[in-house]
Amino acid sequence: MNFSSATQHGTLGIDFGTSNSALAWADKDGLAQALTLEGEAHTLPTAVFYNAEEHSTHFGRDAIKLYLTGTEGRLMRSLKSLLGSPLLGEKTLVNGQLLNFQDIIASFLKELRQRATQQLGEEPERVVIGRPVHFVDDDPARDEQAQEALRQAAHQAGLNNVSFQLEPIAAALDYERRITHESLVLVVDIGGGTSDFTVVRLGPNRVARAVEQADRASDVLATSGVHIGGTDYDQKLNLGHVMPLLGLRHQGPRGREVPSGIFYDLATWHLINWRYSPRAMREALALKDEYSDKQLHQRLMTVLQERLGHQMANEVEQAKINCSQSGQASQIDLSRVEAGLQALLSPSSMAEYLHDPLTRVVACAHECVRRAGLSKGQLDAIYLTGGSSALVPFQQALQAAFSGTALVEGDLFGGVAAGLAYSGQGR
């Protein structure tokens, strides 16, 4: 790929995602181009692995592969979910060094910067980073703190001249390049951690004005968002299908259920590592007397002692994707916990467990249209982006709620990054 324009005349768009991240580059008047981030892939899983055997740091698919193949070390995923969380400033020990989670986010952003610079030939001069409509629901102060923490992490990573754009607006700017007439569009951006919506006027004539004015505020009719995304769907399925095999909802000899906190943490990507600390291990071991079935407790201890939490979460995620794509039941392989152990995820059980979060997400879409002062029948299209928007139960729920309106599937993983690059044009 030829990036012939000098970097000071272009914009690097950074889609820092909960599950995956992407980069795109656009010069002042040109089309955005996706950057390759790992081999030929245009996405990089938002994952960092601290290799304890070689005292090295790894990113993306390389990080996940090393962890899943048993290399000793510490895997960090869903880093974006920590923005706005009290955990962000806490320190954790990795490879003999105390780091807070903002430092870890900064290290990932620095890796993105370095991979971009390698392809562009120069450091990017102008950067636009995507952000959800809400980092934190119903708390503007914490939401502002989350954006400021991301800005500081970007500066730590060596990124200068940084601005932010809402991710669904960025997706709209990318979609706009592909339509031939003015349209009222509901942009739906479903990522790993958030679901964001924007009603926006789009059209070829507005593209030209945007490059000249760099301001689309008058075209945005409404935005809404909710802190629910693909990792929340994974958590629901994990709690429903896997954690009962370790003791969730198991009734002990005293007639009480085993305390559930440990299972919720093990089903939540960014909390799994906390359950491997010596103190947490002692607490888990002490739960043995709460179990009537000791085999369930032994499975729990195997997961903790062998650090299998991320591997189990990955199996759940893959089963979700396979079940959605095929429309058939998919096995969740748990043989590393116990020989022959598995769980079955069927389309009907997936729909059952995801009903409540999907209902909340679709309600947020309705709220966005209401805020725009429109009826759902006035929309020309619903534009889907973000990897979790491909989930079939979600698309079915959205189509039922907005019957008669076309669903248009965009670049699920690269559209936001491209739109972020476009949003810097004219600045």
SULFEN-V511707 format. One record per residue. N is the residue number from 1. RES is the residue in one letter. PSI is psi in radians with two decimals (NA if undefined). OMEGA is omega in degrees with one decimal (* if undefined). NEAR is the number of other C-alpha atoms within 12 Angstrom. Layout:
# SULFEN-V511707
N;RES;PSI;OMEGA;NEAR + N;RES;PSI;OMEGA;NEAR
This chain:
# SULFEN-V511707
1;M;2.37;-175.0;13 + 2;N;1.99;176.1;13 + 3;F;1.47;-170.9;28 + 4;S;-0.38;-178.0;17 + 5;S;2.49;175.4;19 + 6;A;2.51;-172.5;21 + 7;T;-0.43;-178.7;24 + 8;Q;-0.21;180.0;25 + 9;H;0.22;-178.1;26 + 10;G;3.12;-177.9;36 + 11;T;2.36;171.5;46 + 12;L;2.11;174.5;52 + 13;G;2.23;-179.7;50 + 14;I;1.95;173.3;56 + 15;D;1.60;179.1;48 + 16;F;1.77;-171.8;51 + 17;G;2.87;177.3;48 + 18;T;-0.76;-178.4;42 + 19;S;-0.72;-177.7;40 + 20;N;2.64;176.9;41 + 21;S;2.72;-178.5;46 + 22;A;2.73;178.7;47 + 23;L;2.55;173.1;48 + 24;A;2.66;-178.4;50 + 25;W;2.35;175.1;50 + 26;A;2.31;173.0;43 + 27;D;-3.04;-168.6;34 + 28;K;-0.69;-174.8;28 + 29;D;0.05;-170.4;25 + 30;G;3.09;176.8;26 + 31;L;2.52;178.6;27 + 32;A;2.49;177.7;35 + 33;Q;2.27;177.8;33 + 34;A;2.46;175.0;38 + 35;L;2.51;173.6;38 + 36;T;2.46;-172.7;25 + 37;L;-0.42;-179.1;32 + 38;E;1.82;-171.3;25 + 39;G;-2.21;177.6;13 + 40;E;0.01;-176.0;11 + 41;A;2.48;178.3;19 + 42;H;0.06;175.4;30 + 43;T;2.71;175.6;37 + 44;L;2.01;175.5;38 + 45;P;2.35;-178.3;36 + 46;T;1.39;-174.9;42 + 47;A;2.45;176.8;41 + 48;V;2.30;177.6;40 + 49;F;2.18;176.2;38 + 50;Y;1.85;-175.6;34 + 51;N;1.92;-177.5;27 + 52;A;-0.35;-178.7;22 + 53;E;-0.66;-177.7;18 + 54;E;0.01;-177.8;14 + 55;H;0.85;-179.7;17 + 56;S;2.87;-178.8;21 + 57;T;2.36;-176.1;28 + 58;H;2.71;-174.8;32 + 59;F;2.70;170.4;37 + 60;G;-2.46;-178.1;36 + 61;R;-0.62;177.3;27 + 62;D;-0.75;179.2;26 + 63;A;-0.83;-177.1;32 + 64;I;-0.73;-179.2;32 + 65;K;-0.80;-179.5;24 + 66;L;-0.75;-179.4;28 + 67;Y;-0.83;-174.6;34 + 68;L;-0.37;177.7;26 + 69;T;0.10;170.0;18 + 70;G;0.14;175.8;22 + 71;T;2.36;-178.7;24 + 72;E;2.29;179.6;24 + 73;G;-2.87;-172.6;32 + 74;R;2.12;178.0;40 + 75;L;2.33;176.5;43 + 76;M;2.17;176.1;41 + 77;R;2.97;-179.6;44 + 78;S;0.73;-177.9;39 + 79;L;-0.61;-177.5;41 + 80;K;-0.50;-179.5;46 + 81;S;-0.32;-179.4;41 + 82;L;-0.29;178.4;36 + 83;L;2.21;-174.9;40 + 84;G;-0.04;-179.9;31 + 85;S;2.57;174.6;27 + 86;P;-0.34;-179.1;18 + 87;L;-0.30;-171.0;21 + 88;L;-0.70;-176.7;28 + 89;G;-0.09;-178.7;22 + 90;E;2.63;-178.1;17 + 91;K;2.56;177.4;18 + 92;T;2.60;-176.4;23 + 93;L;2.07;176.2;19 + 94;V;2.17;-179.8;27 + 95;N;0.74;176.4;20 + 96;G;0.14;-177.7;16 + 97;Q;2.36;177.0;14 + 98;L;2.11;178.5;15 + 99;L;2.53;168.6;21 + 100;N;2.93;-172.0;23 + 101;F;-0.42;174.0;34 + 102;Q;-0.64;175.8;37 + 103;D;-0.69;-178.8;31 + 104;I;-0.73;175.2;44 + 105;I;-0.75;179.3;39 + 106;A;-0.67;179.8;32 + 107;S;-0.63;178.3;34 + 108;F;-0.75;177.6;42 + 109;L;-0.63;177.8;41 + 110;K;-0.69;177.6;27 + 111;E;-0.71;176.0;34 + 112;L;-0.77;179.2;44 + 113;R;-0.78;-177.6;38 + 114;Q;-0.68;179.2;23 + 115;R;-0.61;176.1;30 + 116;A;-0.78;-178.0;35 + 117;T;-0.65;179.7;27 + 118;Q;-0.65;-178.9;17 + 119;Q;-0.65;-177.4;26 + 120;L;-0.43;-177.9;32 + 121;G;-0.18;177.7;20 + 122;E;2.84;174.2;22 + 123;E;2.37;176.4;28 + 124;P;2.29;-176.7;38 + 125;E;-0.64;-176.7;29 + 126;R;2.33;-175.4;36 + 127;V;2.35;171.5;44 + 128;V;2.14;-179.5;42 + 129;I;2.37;177.7;45 + 130;G;2.64;174.0;47 + 131;R;2.60;177.4;44 + 132;P;2.88;174.8;49 + 133;V;-0.71;175.2;40 + 134;H;2.09;165.5;34 + 135;F;-0.68;-177.8;40 + 136;V;2.18;-178.8;30 + 137;D;2.36;169.4;25 + 138;D;0.56;177.1;16 + 139;D;1.44;-175.6;17 + 140;P;-0.61;-178.5;15 + 141;A;-0.83;178.6;16 + 142;R;-0.57;177.4;21 + 143;D;-0.76;178.3;24 + 144;E;-0.69;177.3;24 + 145;Q;-0.66;179.9;23 + 146;A;-0.77;178.7;32 + 147;Q;-0.70;179.7;33 + 148;E;-0.66;177.1;22 + 149;A;-0.67;177.9;31 + 150;L;-0.65;176.9;42 + 151;R;-0.78;179.8;31 + 152;Q;-0.70;177.8;25 + 153;A;-0.67;177.7;33 + 154;A;-0.72;178.2;35 + 155;H;-0.69;174.7;25 + 156;Q;-0.59;-177.7;23 + 157;A;-0.04;179.2;25 + 158;G;0.26;177.7;26 + 159;L;2.20;-179.1;35 + 160;N;2.95;-179.4;24 + 161;N;0.94;-175.3;22 + 162;V;2.32;170.5;31 + 163;S;2.98;-176.8;30 + 164;F;2.64;174.5;33 + 165;Q;2.49;176.3;36 + 166;L;2.36;-175.9;42 + 167;E;-0.73;178.6;48 + 168;P;-0.53;176.0;49 + 169;I;-0.69;175.9;48 + 170;A;-0.76;178.0;48 + 171;A;-0.67;178.8;51 + 172;A;-0.70;-179.2;51 + 173;L;-0.57;176.4;48 + 174;D;-0.80;-180.0;41 + 175;Y;-0.62;-176.0;45 + 176;E;-0.52;-179.7;36 + 177;R;-0.19;-174.9;28 + 178;R;0.09;179.9;22 + 179;I;2.71;-172.9;25 + 180;T;-0.12;-179.8;14 + 181;H;2.79;-177.7;18 + 182;E;2.40;-174.3;22 + 183;S;2.65;168.8;27 + 184;L;2.06;-170.4;35 + 185;V;2.38;167.9;45 + 186;L;1.97;178.4;50 + 187;V;2.21;-176.5;51 + 188;V;2.01;-178.4;54 + 189;D;1.82;-177.7;55 + 190;I;1.86;-178.9;50 + 191;G;-2.82;179.9;48 + 192;G;-0.52;-174.3;44 + 193;G;-0.34;-176.1;45 + 194;T;2.77;172.5;43 + 195;S;2.09;-173.7;50 + 196;D;2.54;-175.8;51 + 197;F;2.52;175.4;49 + 198;T;2.32;168.0;47 + 199;V;2.16;-171.8;44 + 200;V;2.56;172.2;41 + 201;R;2.21;-178.5;34 + 202;L;2.67;176.4;41 + 203;G;2.76;-177.6;27 + 204;P;-0.69;-179.3;21 + 205;N;-0.54;-179.2;18 + 206;R;-0.45;176.1;29 + 207;V;-0.84;-178.7;35 + 208;A;-0.75;179.9;23 + 209;R;-0.61;-178.4;19 + 210;A;-0.72;-180.0;28 + 211;V;-0.61;-179.5;26 + 212;E;-0.70;-170.4;19 + 213;Q;-0.38;-177.8;17 + 214;A;0.63;-179.2;24 + 215;D;2.04;179.7;23 + 216;R;0.31;-174.7;30 + 217;A;-0.67;-177.2;21 + 218;S;-0.32;179.9;16 + 219;D;-0.26;-179.2;27 + 220;V;1.99;-177.0;31 + 221;L;-0.59;-179.1;27 + 222;A;2.71;171.6;33 + 223;T;2.71;171.7;37 + 224;S;2.83;179.9;39 + 225;G;2.73;178.1;40 + 226;V;2.54;-174.3;36 + 227;H;1.07;176.5;37 + 228;I;2.31;179.4;39 + 229;G;-2.83;-173.9;40 + 230;G;-0.64;180.0;42 + 231;T;-0.47;175.1;41 + 232;D;-0.67;175.6;39 + 233;Y;-0.74;177.7;44 + 234;D;-0.74;-179.5;40 + 235;Q;-0.79;179.9;40 + 236;K;-0.80;-178.6;37 + 237;L;-0.63;177.1;43 + 238;N;-0.82;179.8;44 + 239;L;-0.58;-177.7;33 + 240;G;-0.57;-170.0;30 + 241;H;-0.51;-173.8;38 + 242;V;-0.87;-173.8;41 + 243;M;-0.52;174.0;39 + 244;P;-0.42;177.6;29 + 245;L;-0.18;175.5;31 + 246;L;-0.09;176.9;44 + 247;G;-0.01;177.6;37 + 248;L;2.27;-178.3;34 + 249;R;0.15;176.7;27 + 250;H;2.32;-178.2;28 + 251;Q;2.19;-176.7;21 + 252;G;-3.09;-175.9;22 + 253;P;-0.39;179.1;16 + 254;R;0.11;179.0;12 + 255;G;0.18;178.8;13 + 256;R;2.61;176.3;18 + 257;E;2.61;173.6;21 + 258;V;2.34;179.4;32 + 259;P;2.35;-167.8;24 + 260;S;-0.23;-173.5;23 + 261;G;-0.71;-177.1;24 + 262;I;-0.62;-177.3;35 + 263;F;-0.65;177.2;38 + 264;Y;-0.68;178.2;32 + 265;D;-0.75;-178.7;28 + 266;L;-0.32;179.0;40 + 267;A;0.05;-175.5;42 + 268;T;1.99;-170.6;40 + 269;W;-0.90;-171.0;43 + 270;H;0.01;178.2;38 + 271;L;-0.16;-174.2;31 + 272;I;-0.80;-175.4;32 + 273;N;-0.49;-179.3;33 + 274;W;-0.45;-177.4;32 + 275;R;0.02;178.3;34 + 276;Y;-0.02;-179.7;31 + 277;S;2.69;-179.8;19 + 278;P;-0.71;-179.2;14 + 279;R;-0.78;-179.5;12 + 280;A;-0.61;177.6;23 + 281;M;-0.69;178.2;24 + 282;R;-0.70;178.9;16 + 283;E;-0.71;179.5;21 + 284;A;-0.72;179.0;34 + 285;L;-0.65;-179.2;26 + 286;A;-0.22;179.1;18 + 287;L;-0.14;-173.6;32 + 288;K;-0.69;-179.0;27 + 289;D;-0.25;179.2;23 + 290;E;-0.12;-176.2;27 + 291;Y;2.34;167.5;30 + 292;S;-0.67;179.5;22 + 293;D;1.78;-175.2;24 + 294;K;-0.38;178.5;23 + 295;Q;-0.64;177.5;18 + 296;L;-0.72;179.0;31 + 297;H;-0.65;178.4;33 + 298;Q;-0.68;176.5;26 + 299;R;-0.77;178.8;34 + 300;L;-0.81;-178.4;42 + 301;M;-0.60;176.0;33 + 302;T;-0.77;178.5;25 + 303;V;-0.76;-177.6;37 + 304;L;-0.80;-176.7;35 + 305;Q;-0.62;179.4;23 + 306;E;0.00;179.9;27 + 307;R;1.02;-175.5;33 + 308;L;0.10;-174.7;36 + 309;G;-0.82;-179.5;46 + 310;H;-0.64;179.6;43 + 311;Q;-0.72;177.0;34 + 312;M;-0.76;179.1;42 + 313;A;-0.66;178.0;44 + 314;N;-0.69;177.8;32 + 315;E;-0.70;177.8;34 + 316;V;-0.79;-179.8;41 + 317;E;-0.78;-179.1;37 + 318;Q;-0.67;177.1;27 + 319;A;-0.69;177.2;36 + 320;K;-0.83;-179.2;44 + 321;I;-0.81;-178.5;33 + 322;N;-0.75;-179.9;25 + 323;C;-0.74;179.7;30 + 324;S;-0.79;-175.0;29 + 325;Q;-0.66;-174.5;19 + 326;S;-0.40;-173.6;17 + 327;G;0.22;-179.5;21 + 328;Q;2.81;177.4;20 + 329;A;2.57;-178.6;22 + 330;S;2.44;-179.8;28 + 331;Q;2.45;169.9;27 + 332;I;1.90;-174.2;34 + 333;D;2.05;179.7;27 + 334;L;0.45;-174.1;33 + 335;S;-0.36;176.8;19 + 336;R;-0.36;175.7;26 + 337;V;-0.77;-179.2;32 + 338;E;2.34;-177.3;23 + 339;A;2.22;177.3;11 + 340;G;-0.06;-177.1;12 + 341;L;2.34;177.0;20 + 342;Q;2.87;174.7;25 + 343;A;2.70;-177.4;30 + 344;L;2.20;176.0;28 + 345;L;2.00;179.9;36 + 346;S;2.76;176.3;27 + 347;P;-0.68;-178.4;28 + 348;S;-0.71;179.7;21 + 349;S;-0.60;176.6;25 + 350;M;-0.78;178.7;39 + 351;A;-0.67;180.0;30 + 352;E;-0.86;-176.3;20 + 353;Y;-0.47;-178.4;26 + 354;L;0.01;-175.9;33 + 355;H;-0.86;-175.6;22 + 356;D;-0.90;178.7;20 + 357;P;-0.64;178.9;31 + 358;L;-0.63;177.3;36 + 359;T;-0.72;178.7;25 + 360;R;-0.67;-179.9;24 + 361;V;-0.79;179.8;40 + 362;V;-0.63;176.4;36 + 363;A;-0.63;177.7;25 + 364;C;-0.63;175.7;34 + 365;A;-0.78;176.6;41 + 366;H;-0.72;-178.5;34 + 367;E;-0.65;179.0;26 + 368;C;-0.76;178.7;35 + 369;V;-0.69;178.5;35 + 370;R;-0.77;179.7;24 + 371;R;-0.51;179.3;22 + 372;A;-0.13;-179.5;27 + 373;G;0.45;-177.5;20 + 374;L;2.79;165.0;21 + 375;S;2.75;-176.8;21 + 376;K;-0.45;179.4;30 + 377;G;-0.20;-179.8;21 + 378;Q;-0.13;178.3;23 + 379;L;2.43;175.7;33 + 380;D;-0.49;-179.3;29 + 381;A;2.78;169.7;34 + 382;I;2.07;-175.3;41 + 383;Y;2.16;-176.1;48 + 384;L;2.32;171.8;42 + 385;T;2.96;-174.4;43 + 386;G;2.35;-173.1;44 + 387;G;-0.64;-176.2;37 + 388;S;-0.16;176.5;41 + 389;S;-0.23;178.7;42 + 390;A;-0.17;-177.7;34 + 391;L;2.14;-173.7;39 + 392;V;-0.80;178.1;27 + 393;P;-0.59;176.9;34 + 394;F;-0.85;-179.4;36 + 395;Q;-0.66;177.6;32 + 396;Q;-0.74;179.1;21 + 397;A;-0.71;-179.6;27 + 398;L;-0.74;179.7;35 + 399;Q;-0.66;177.7;23 + 400;A;-0.64;-178.5;17 + 401;A;-0.51;-177.8;26 + 402;F;0.96;-177.2;26 + 403;S;2.42;179.5;19 + 404;G;-0.21;178.5;16 + 405;T;2.26;-175.8;22 + 406;A;2.36;170.9;25 + 407;L;2.17;179.9;29 + 408;V;2.08;-178.9;26 + 409;E;2.10;-178.3;26 + 410;G;-2.78;174.2;33 + 411;D;1.76;-169.3;29 + 412;L;-0.52;-174.7;34 + 413;F;-0.31;-176.8;41 + 414;G;-0.17;-174.9;43 + 415;G;-0.70;-179.2;47 + 416;V;-0.77;179.3;56 + 417;A;-0.74;178.5;52 + 418;A;-0.78;179.4;49 + 419;G;-0.60;176.9;47 + 420;L;-0.71;177.4;47 + 421;A;-0.71;177.7;52 + 422;Y;-0.63;-175.2;51 + 423;S;-0.27;176.7;52 + 424;G;-0.13;-179.9;45 + 425;Q;2.41;179.1;37 + 426;G;-0.08;-179.3;25 + 427;R;NA;*;24
